């Protein structure tokens, strides 16, 4: 564990304050620098603070649902590693739009 977000929501799913994020000092993993890991963990936890859940998409910043990926599959493993080495905030765009569509109405 490198980070944790404490978040609550009311019966309508609206986020309640305060939201608390905790980041732990990352340890290097393979070829991914610690600075990249810190960026990724902070962005991942911010995603939780915005109400996003984990996903089973290996390239997503919000990866992963525990046990949802088959790391024996070379394509899945490569996608996961690429997503960790080069985190991309655009990977959660669809999730954010779908999540907030219920709360934000166009004028």
C-alpha positions in Angstrom: 0.0 0.0 0.0 1.3 3.4 -1.0 -1.7 5.5 -0.5 -5.2 5.6 1.0 -8.3 7.8 0.7 -11.0 8.2 3.3 -14.2 9.4 1.6 -17.9 9.4 2.5 -21.0 10.1 0.5 -24.6 10.8 1.3 -27.6 8.6 0.2 -27.5 10.3 -3.2 -23.8 9.5 -3.8 -22.7 13.2 -3.2 -19.2 13.3 -1.6 -19.2 14.5 2.0 -16.3 16.5 3.5 -13.7 16.0 4.8 -11.9 13.8 2.3 -8.6 12.6 3.7 -5.7 11.3 1.5 -2.6 9.6 2.9 0.5 9.1 0.7 3.3 6.9 1.9 6.9 7.2 0.6 7.0 5.0 -2.5 9.7 2.3 -2.9 11.1 1.8 -6.4 9.6 -1.1 -8.4 11.6 -2.4 -11.3 12.3 0.3 -13.8 9.7 2.8 -12.5 11.3 5.7 -10.7 10.1 6.7 -7.2 9.0 10.1 -8.5 6.8 8.5 -11.1 5.3 6.2 -8.5 4.6 9.2 -6.2 2.9 11.0 -9.0 0.8 8.0 -9.9 -0.2 7.2 -6.3 -1.2 10.8 -5.7 -3.2 11.0 -8.9 -4.8 7.6 -8.1 -5.8 8.7 -4.6 -7.1 12.0 -6.0 -9.3 9.9 -8.3 -10.8 8.2 -5.3 -11.3 11.7 -3.6 -13.3 12.6 -6.7 -15.4 9.5 -6.3 -13.8 7.1 -8.7 -13.6 3.4 -7.9 -10.9 0.9 -8.9 -11.2 -0.5 -12.5 -10.0 -3.7 -14.1 -8.4 -1.8 -17.0 -4.6 -2.4 -16.8 -3.6 0.9 -18.4 -6.0 3.0 -16.2 -4.7 5.2 -13.5 -7.5 3.7 -11.3 -6.3 0.2 -11.8 -6.9 -2.3 -10.3 -9.7 -4.3 -8.8 -7.7 -6.8 -6.6 -7.4 -10.1 -8.5 -9.0 -8.8 -11.7 -5.9 -9.0 -13.9 -4.3 -12.1 -15.3 -0.6 -11.2 -15.1 0.3 -14.5 -16.8 -1.2 -13.0 -20.0 1.7 -11.2 -21.7 -0.5 -8.5 -23.2 -2.2 -7.7 -19.9 1.1 -7.6 -18.1 2.7 -5.3 -20.7 -0.3 -3.0 -20.6 -0.2 -2.8 -16.8 3.6 -2.1 -16.8 3.2 0.6 -19.5 0.4 2.2 -17.4 2.6 2.3 -14.3 5.7 3.6 -16.1 3.9 6.3 -18.1 0.7 7.2 -16.1 -1.9 9.0 -18.1 -4.6 11.1 -16.5 -6.7 10.7 -19.7 -7.2 7.1 -18.7 -9.9 8.1 -16.3 -11.7 10.7 -18.5 -14.6 8.3 -19.4 -15.0 7.3 -15.7 -15.0 10.9 -14.5 -17.6 12.0 -17.2 -19.9 9.1 -16.4 -19.5 9.6 -12.6 -20.2 13.3 -12.6 -22.9 13.3 -15.3 -25.3 12.3 -12.5 -24.4 15.4 -10.5 -23.5 18.1 -13.0 -26.2 19.3 -15.3 -25.6 21.4 -18.4 -27.2 24.9 -18.1 
